[in-house]
Each structure stands twice: as structure tokens, then as C-alpha cells.
Amino acid sequence: MAGGPDGSAHAGADADGAAARAEVEAIMAAERARRAAFPDRLRRSADAYLVTRRPGLTLLAGYPWFTDWGRDTFIAMRGLLLATGRIAEAGDLLEAWTGHVSEGMLPNCFPDDGGVPAYNTIDASLWFVVAVHDYLATGHASAARRQRLREAVDAILRGHVQGCRYGIAVDDDGLLRGGVAGQQLTWMDARANGREVTPRIGKPVEVQALWINALRIASAWDDGLPPRLDRAQRTFEARFPSPRGGLYDVIDADHVAGRVDAAIRPNQILAVGGLPYPVLEGMAARHVLETVQLHLWTPLGLRTLAPGEPGYVGRYAGGPAQRDAAYHQGTAWPWLMGPFTQAWLRVQGDVPATRDDARRRFLEPLLRQLDEGGLDHIAEVVDGDAPHAWGGAPCQAWSLGELLRIMAWLETPAAGAAVGSTAAGSASVGATVVGLASGRRGTLVTDPDPDPDPDPDPDPDPDATLR
């Protein structure tokens, strides 16, 4: 536009530009102030996942394409919120989810278009019970909120006993069965070319660990549950050990009595670590740890299937169908390092020396990735094969959440207590985060001579790594 004799048009344009620049500078200043309010980079990153969903709070599962998923929310919040001392938000989030309990279940996910939630999950409701346990252990819940959360837990357990969607119900042996053709209900939920890659119909091992934990948690206020708990525990100990070492991945597979899926997968680690109460202890726990460490451990996560097993895929690459086929068939997941590290400490002995060893072996490789993976975040997956390239979403809530949870657990004097509660570590997580993750690029770890190759031997000798 040409200016008038008095230059008014140019003056107006200059004024508009100045106003726009001022607005941008104000936004940037506000964002700098918001970031400066966090004591370290990890807690600042954790805040990015907490969002508002009317009528309350929720956690996004990851960026850039995930919305809020029930399972991911309850796993991630123990680290992102409880371990960082954000107890009030944790309570608000859990209470918001209580309104979605339906037939003993909580949603798997909410559609992007705001439609009806999808309830196709066998474990999200049980992870909610675990998160409620850890939140209540902080002692911050009011009497009214404690009652509402316990009522939601009771509704979940009652629904599972009576029977839920998708054939989910308690069997005569006390374990939880579930699954129907055409639905993927566990966290291994990928579909490729119109079929479920890992259907896991029957009695999956981690679902039983969650069920037994849920029964033990609710037994604190329901004295009718211990007999049911004892039956499930005895059945688990009798039926899940595999002659290959460790545990079967699924028993009564496809709802056929006695049929087992003996594939070596990481789900068994939740029987030893990652939950408030270990289902196995002693030599049984050690056998699980040895099996997982020998076949599935990488410095950046646990493989979802052991190399050498039929169907193993070591690279998460290719088009959508190829990636989905690899998603739980060998691809390694960083979030599983939380349960693995906790299992390792429970087996090795939770003393200062083993804690230091765990930090060096299992946390420092992940912390180095804050500058290489999602930039202050931990990515969703890595290749099962070395050099374990990052893949999937670059910023994943439960990957970061489990790192924070274990960092807090390692710094808490009560970390070796039987309950394994995350909440006990919330007061001291700051020292961990500041000490390990507040440095500038290249100064994240305490090892004076870090190994530049994160996985020189992808399948280490278990006798060496378990010492």
C-alpha cells in the first residue's frame, strides 16, 4: 500500500509491527519464566504432559501424536507427578478418572473427536488401582477423596469378579482371564494388516501380577479379599514358571486349558519389579531376572521378544505395517527399565552399593539420551538390535515417568521397603534430578569416563551382569 503525503500508512504498519514484536516478546518472556520455575530439566519436561480435560486433569501419552490413554496415564503419573512432589495434581487426576468407571473398567483411550471412550483394555483399570495405592501412601488425600478413590477401586474389583467386557473375568483358579478375537487388550496392542500381532488371549503374566497387587491393595480395607488373594497367589506360583527359565507369557492361551505361550517376553518382569508388591521373591524372582537380563535387556530398554524367537524383528523401521509388526516383536521399550531396575534391586539387595551400581548400569545410559533422543525427553522405543536407534514418538510420558520414579526410589532411604511405594520418594527426588540431570549438554552423568558405545555386547553374560 502506498503511503499518503503524511506517511500515515507507513506509520501504521510500523506500529502494527512493533505491537506484534512486543506480543511475541511477552509470550517468550512468560515461557522463560515458566521454565525457570522448575528446579531441573526433567521436572520441566514432566510438566509438558499434564493437560486439562474437562472436568479435570489428565496426562498425554506422548508427543506429537498421542492423546491420553488410561494405561499410559496411570503408569506415567507415578513418576511425572508423585515422584516429583506434585501430589495435589495426582489426586485431582485420579479423581477425574473415577467418573469413567464402567462395568468395572476404565477407558483405554479417548477418541480425538471427543466421541465415546474405548474400553478395550484388560489392564488400565488395574494400573489405576496401583496409582491410587501410591497416591494414598503419601497421606495427602482428604477423607472424602480417599473414600471416593476406594469406592472406584471396589467397583473395579467387583466388576472383574462379576465379569467385564471382552470376556474379562476371574476364573475358578483365582486368576484373571480375558480376550476375544479381533481385540488387543494388553499393552502389546499393535495391529498389522488387519490382525493383532500379539493377541495374548487367556491369562497374560503381567495381568496376573497386576490383579494380585490390586487384591492386596484393596485388602487393606476389605477383609473379604485375602482368601481370593491367596488363591490367585498360589495358582500363579504353581502354573507360571517355565522350564525354559523365567515365566510363561500367557497360560490357558486362547482360553484353552493347559495351553501356554512360552515366548520369552518382558512382561514377566512385573512379577518382581514395577509394582508395589512383588509376586515372586527368592530364587523364583532371580530366575525371572536372569531370563530377562540374558535375553531382553539393552542399555536403553527391554526387548519385547527375545532374539532367536520366531517372529523376532530387531529393527523398528519401514512403513506403518512394518513398524506395527515390529512394535512388540523385538523392539525395546525404555519404560520397562523402571520395572527391571526395581526387580534387579529387589533380587540383588537394596543397599547403597547396589543402588550405586543400578544408577551406573541402568540410569546413566538413559540420561545420556536426553540430548540425543527427544531433547530433555525419552523416546517411545528403540531398536532391539544394536546400536538401538530411537524410534516412535520422540517424547513419551511413561518413558520419562519411569525414569523419574526409579530415580526417586533410588534416593529414598525407604526404597527397599516391601511396599515399594513411589510416593515415599517424592520428597527427595529433587536431589536425584538435580544431581544427575540438571547439567548442560554432555554433563549429565557422573561416570568420569562414560562408554561411548551404549551396547558393545547386546546379550551380556548374566553371571557378569547379575553380580
C-alpha positions in Angstrom: 0.0 0.0 0.0 1.4 3.4 -0.9 1.8 5.9 1.8 -0.1 9.2 1.9 1.6 12.6 1.8 1.9 12.4 5.6 3.3 8.8 5.6 0.4 7.6 7.7 0.2 4.2 6.1 3.9 3.5 6.8 3.5 4.7 10.3 0.5 2.4 10.9 2.5 -0.5 9.5 5.4 0.3 11.8 3.1 0.5 14.8 1.5 -2.9 13.9 4.9 -4.5 13.6 6.0 -3.1 16.9 2.9 -4.4 18.6 3.4 -7.8 17.1 7.0 -7.9 18.2 6.0 -6.8 21.7 3.4 -9.6 21.9 6.0 -12.2 20.8 8.5 -10.9 23.3 5.8 -11.1 26.1 5.0 -14.6 25.2 8.7 -15.6 25.2 9.3 -13.9 28.5 6.3 -15.7 30.0 7.6 -19.0 28.8 11.1 -18.3 30.1 9.6 -17.5 33.5 7.5 -20.7 33.4 10.5 -22.8 32.6 12.7 -21.1 35.2 10.1 -22.1 37.9 11.2 -25.7 37.6 14.3 -26.8 39.5 15.7 -29.0 36.7 15.2 -30.1 33.2 13.4 -33.4 33.9 10.7 -31.8 36.0 10.2 -29.2 33.4 9.8 -31.9 30.8 7.4 -33.8 33.0 5.1 -30.8 33.2 4.6 -30.9 29.4 2.4 -34.0 29.6 -0.1 -32.6 32.2 -3.1 -31.1 30.5 -6.7 -30.2 31.2 -9.5 -32.4 30.1 -12.9 -31.2 31.3 -13.8 -31.6 34.0 -10.3 -32.3 35.3 -6.7 -33.1 34.6 -5.1 -35.9 32.6 -1.7 -36.8 31.1 -1.0 -37.1 27.4 0.8 -40.3 26.5 3.3 -38.6 24.2 4.2 -36.0 21.6 3.4 -35.3 18.8 0.5 -37.7 18.1 -0.8 -39.3 21.3 -3.8 -38.3 23.3 -4.5 -39.5 26.8 -4.5 -43.3 27.3 -5.6 -44.9 30.5 -2.8 -47.3 30.9 -0.1 -44.8 30.0 -1.6 -42.2 32.4 -1.5 -44.4 35.4 1.9 -45.8 34.7 3.4 -42.4 33.9 1.8 -40.4 36.7 3.8 -42.3 39.4 6.9 -40.7 38.1 5.7 -37.5 36.4 3.6 -36.4 39.3 4.1 -38.4 42.5 7.9 -38.7 42.3 8.2 -35.0 41.6 6.0 -34.0 44.5 3.0 -32.9 42.5 0.7 -34.7 44.9 -2.3 -32.4 44.5 -2.4 -32.7 40.8 -2.1 -36.5 41.1 -5.1 -36.6 43.4 -7.1 -34.4 41.0 -6.2 -36.5 38.1 -7.2 -39.8 39.7 -10.5 -38.4 41.0 -11.3 -37.1 37.5 -10.8 -40.6 36.1 -13.2 -42.2 38.7 -16.1 -40.7 36.7 -15.2 -43.0 33.8 -15.5 -46.4 35.6 -17.9 -48.5 33.6 -18.7 -52.2 34.2 -15.5 -52.4 36.3 -13.3 -50.9 33.6 -11.6 -47.6 32.8 -11.1 -46.4 29.2 -8.2 -47.4 27.1 -8.3 -44.1 25.2 -10.5 -41.2 24.3 -11.2 -40.5 20.6 -9.6 -37.4 19.1 -13.1 -36.2 18.0 -14.4 -36.3 21.6 -16.6 -39.4 21.0 -17.3 -42.3 23.3 -14.2 -43.6 25.1 -12.9 -47.0 24.1 -12.7 -49.6 26.9 -10.7 -52.2 25.0 -8.1 -52.9 27.7 -7.6 -55.6 30.3 -5.0 -53.7 32.4 -5.7 -50.0 32.5 -8.1 -50.4 35.4 -5.6 -52.4 37.4 -2.9 -49.8 36.8 -5.4 -47.2 38.2 -5.5 -49.3 41.4 -1.7 -49.2 41.6 -1.6 -45.5 41.1 -4.3 -45.0 43.8 -2.2 -47.0 46.2 0.9 -44.9 45.6 -1.1 -41.7 45.9 -2.8 -42.7 49.1 0.5 -43.7 50.6 1.5 -40.0 50.5 -1.0 -39.3 53.2 -2.3 -36.2 51.4 -5.7 -37.4 50.5 -8.7 -35.9 52.4 -11.1 -38.4 54.0 -13.7 -37.7 51.3 -11.2 -38.2 48.4 -9.8 -41.3 50.0 -13.4 -42.7 50.2 -14.1 -41.9 46.6 -11.0 -43.5 45.3 -11.6 -46.6 47.4 -15.1 -46.8 46.0 -13.7 -46.7 42.5 -11.3 -49.4 43.3 -14.1 -51.5 44.8 -16.2 -51.0 41.7 -13.3 -52.2 39.5 -12.6 -55.3 41.5 -16.3 -56.1 41.8 -16.7 -55.7 38.0 -13.8 -58.1 37.4 -15.2 -60.7 39.7 -18.7 -60.5 38.1 -17.3 -60.3 34.6 -16.5 -57.3 32.3 -16.3 -56.7 28.6 -14.3 -58.8 26.2 -14.5 -61.9 28.4 -12.6 -60.4 31.3 -13.4 -62.3 34.5 -11.9 -64.1 37.4 -11.5 -67.8 36.7 -12.0 -70.7 39.1 -8.3 -70.8 39.8 -8.4 -67.2 41.1 -6.5 -65.7 38.1 -7.9 -63.2 35.6 -8.7 -64.3 32.1 -9.7 -62.2 29.2 -9.6 -61.6 25.5 -11.7 -62.2 22.3 -10.7 -62.5 18.7 -10.3 -59.2 17.0 -9.3 -57.2 20.1 -5.9 -56.5 21.6 -6.4 -55.8 25.3 -2.9 -55.8 26.8 -0.2 -53.1 26.3 1.1 -55.2 23.4 -1.7 -53.9 21.3 -0.4 -53.5 17.7 -2.3 -54.4 14.7 -0.8 -55.0 11.2 -2.5 -55.9 8.0 -5.8 -56.3 9.8 -4.8 -58.7 12.6 -3.5 -58.5 16.1 0.3 -59.1 16.2 0.3 -60.2 19.8 -3.3 -61.1 20.8 -2.3 -62.7 24.1 -5.8 -64.1 24.8 -6.0 -66.1 28.0 -4.2 -65.2 31.2 -1.2 -62.9 30.5 1.5 -62.9 33.1 1.7 -59.2 33.9 -2.1 -59.0 34.1 -1.9 -61.6 36.9 0.8 -59.6 38.7 -1.5 -56.5 38.5 -4.5 -58.5 39.7 -2.7 -59.9 42.7 -1.4 -56.4 43.5 -4.9 -54.9 43.2 -6.3 -57.6 45.6 -3.5 -57.0 48.1 -4.0 -53.2 47.9 -7.8 -53.4 48.5 -7.3 -56.0 51.2 -6.2 -53.0 53.4 -9.9 -52.0 53.8 -11.8 -55.1 52.6 -11.3 -58.1 54.8 -13.2 -60.3 52.4 -10.4 -60.3 49.8 -7.5 -62.2 51.5 -8.9 -65.6 50.5 -9.2 -64.6 46.9 -5.7 -63.1 47.1 -4.2 -66.3 48.5 -5.9 -68.4 45.8 -4.5 -66.2 43.0 -1.0 -66.2 44.5 -0.8 -70.0 44.9 -2.0 -70.5 41.3 0.5 -68.0 39.9 3.4 -69.7 41.7 2.3 -73.2 40.6 1.4 -72.5 37.0 3.6 -69.7 35.5 7.2 -71.0 35.9 8.5 -72.1 32.6 11.0 -74.9 32.0 12.9 -72.5 29.7 13.6 -70.3 32.7 11.5 -67.4 33.9 7.8 -67.4 33.4 5.3 -68.2 30.6 4.0 -65.1 28.9 0.4 -66.5 28.8 -1.2 -69.6 30.3 -4.5 -71.1 29.2 -3.8 -69.3 25.9 -6.8 -68.7 23.7 -8.9 -69.9 26.6 -7.7 -73.5 26.1 -6.9 -75.1 29.5 -3.2 -76.0 29.7 -2.1 -74.3 26.5 0.8 -71.9 27.2 2.7 -69.3 25.3 6.3 -69.8 26.3 7.8 -67.0 24.2 10.4 -65.0 26.2 8.9 -61.6 26.7 9.5 -58.8 29.3 6.0 -58.9 30.8 7.2 -61.3 33.4 9.4 -58.7 35.0 6.3 -57.1 36.6 6.1 -60.2 38.8 9.3 -59.0 40.5 9.6 -55.2 40.0 7.5 -52.2 38.9 4.5 -52.8 41.2 4.1 -52.1 45.0 4.2 -55.8 45.9 6.5 -58.4 44.3 4.6 -61.5 43.4 7.7 -63.6 43.4 10.7 -63.5 45.7 13.8 -65.5 46.4 15.1 -67.9 43.7 11.9 -67.7 41.7 12.4 -63.9 41.3 16.1 -64.4 40.5 15.2 -66.8 37.7 12.9 -64.2 36.2 15.6 -61.5 36.4 18.2 -63.8 34.9 16.0 -64.7 32.0 15.1 -61.1 31.2 18.6 -59.8 31.6 20.1 -62.5 29.4 17.6 -62.3 26.6 15.8 -59.0 26.7 18.0 -56.3 28.3 19.5 -53.5 26.3 21.0 -50.3 27.8 18.0 -48.3 26.7 15.1 -50.6 27.3 13.8 -54.2 27.4 13.2 -56.0 24.1 9.6 -57.2 23.7 10.7 -60.5 22.3 14.0 -62.4 22.7 16.3 -62.7 19.7 16.0 -66.1 18.2 12.3 -66.5 19.0 10.1 -67.0 15.9 8.9 -63.6 14.7 11.7 -61.5 16.2 12.3 -58.2 14.5 15.4 -56.3 15.5 14.7 -53.0 13.7 11.7 -50.7 14.1 11.7 -49.4 10.5 9.8 -49.3 7.3 6.2 -48.3 6.5 3.3 -48.3 9.1 2.6 -52.1 8.6 6.3 -53.0 9.0 6.7 -50.8 12.1 3.5 -52.1 13.7 4.7 -55.7 13.0 7.9 -54.9 14.9 6.4 -52.9 17.7 6.2 -55.7 20.2 8.2 -58.3 18.4 11.7 -57.3 19.4 11.5 -53.5 19.6 12.8 -52.3 23.0 10.9 -50.0 25.3 12.6 -47.6 27.7 9.6 -47.6 30.2 10.3 -51.2 31.1 13.7 -50.1 32.6 11.7 -48.9 35.6 10.3 -52.3 36.5 13.6 -54.0 35.5 15.8 -51.8 37.7 13.4 -52.3 40.7 13.4 -56.0 40.1 17.2 -56.0 39.9 17.5 -54.2 43.3 14.9 -56.5 44.9 16.9 -59.5 43.9 20.4 -58.2 44.4 19.6 -56.5 47.7 18.5 -52.8 48.2 21.7 -51.5 49.8 23.8 -48.4 48.9 26.3 -50.3 46.9 23.7 -51.9 44.6 21.9 -48.6 44.3 25.1 -47.0 43.0 25.6 -49.9 40.6 22.0 -49.6 39.4 22.4 -45.9 38.7 25.6 -46.5 36.7 24.3 -49.5 34.7 20.6 -48.7 34.1 20.0 -45.0 34.5 23.1 -43.3 33.1 22.6 -44.7 29.5 19.0 -43.3 29.5 20.1 -39.9 30.9 22.7 -39.6 28.1 19.8 -39.8 25.7 18.2 -36.6 27.0 20.5 -34.8 24.5 20.2 -37.3 21.7 16.6 -38.7 21.7 13.7 -36.4 22.5 15.8 -33.4 23.8 15.0 -33.4 27.5 12.6 -36.3 27.0 12.9 -40.0 26.5 11.5 -41.5 23.3 8.9 -44.2 22.9 11.0 -47.1 21.6 14.4 -48.1 20.4 15.6 -50.9 18.1 16.1 -54.3 19.7 19.3 -54.7 17.8 22.4 -52.5 18.5 23.1 -49.6 18.2 19.5 -49.3 19.5 18.4 -46.3 17.4 15.5 -44.3 18.8 12.1 -44.6 17.2 8.4 -43.9 17.6 7.2 -40.7 19.4 10.3 -38.7 20.5 8.6 -37.6 23.8 6.8 -40.4 25.7 5.2 -39.9 29.1 5.8 -43.3 30.6 9.4 -43.4 29.4 10.2 -40.2 31.3 7.8 -41.1 34.1 9.5 -44.5 34.9 12.9 -42.9 34.8 11.8 -40.3 37.3 10.1 -42.9 39.5 13.2 -45.0 39.7 15.5 -42.0 40.3 13.3 -41.1 43.3 13.2 -44.7 44.6 17.0 -45.0 44.5 17.4 -41.8 46.6 14.9 -42.7 49.3 16.1 -44.5 52.5 12.8 -46.5 52.5 13.2 -47.6 48.9 13.8 -51.2 49.9 10.6 -51.4 51.9 8.3 -54.2 50.9 5.6 -51.9 49.6 8.0 -50.3 47.0 5.9 -47.2 47.1 6.8 -44.4 44.7 5.2 -41.8 47.0 7.9 -42.3 49.6 10.5 -40.9 47.3 8.7 -37.7 46.3 10.4 -35.6 48.9 13.9 -36.5 47.8 13.6 -36.7 44.0 14.9 -33.1 43.7 18.4 -34.2 44.8 18.4 -37.0 42.3 17.2 -34.9 39.4 19.5 -32.0 40.1 22.4 -34.3 40.7 22.0 -36.4 37.5 20.1 -34.4 35.0 20.4 -30.6 35.6 23.8 -30.2 33.8 24.4 -28.8 30.4 24.8 -30.9 27.3 27.4 -33.5 27.8 27.5 -33.2 31.6 24.5 -35.4 32.5 26.2 -38.4 34.1 28.6 -38.9 37.0 30.8 -41.6 35.3 34.1 -39.8 34.6 34.7 -42.0 31.5 31.4 -43.0 30.0 31.5 -45.7 27.4 30.6 -44.1 24.1 29.2 -47.4 22.8 26.0 -47.9 24.8 25.7 -51.6 23.9 29.0 -53.2 22.9 27.5 -56.6 23.8 23.7 -56.7 23.4 23.4 -60.0 25.2 25.8 -59.9 28.1 26.7 -62.9 30.3 24.1 -62.9 33.0 26.6 -64.1 35.6 28.6 -60.9 34.9 25.7 -58.5 34.9 24.0 -60.0 37.9 27.0 -59.8 40.2 
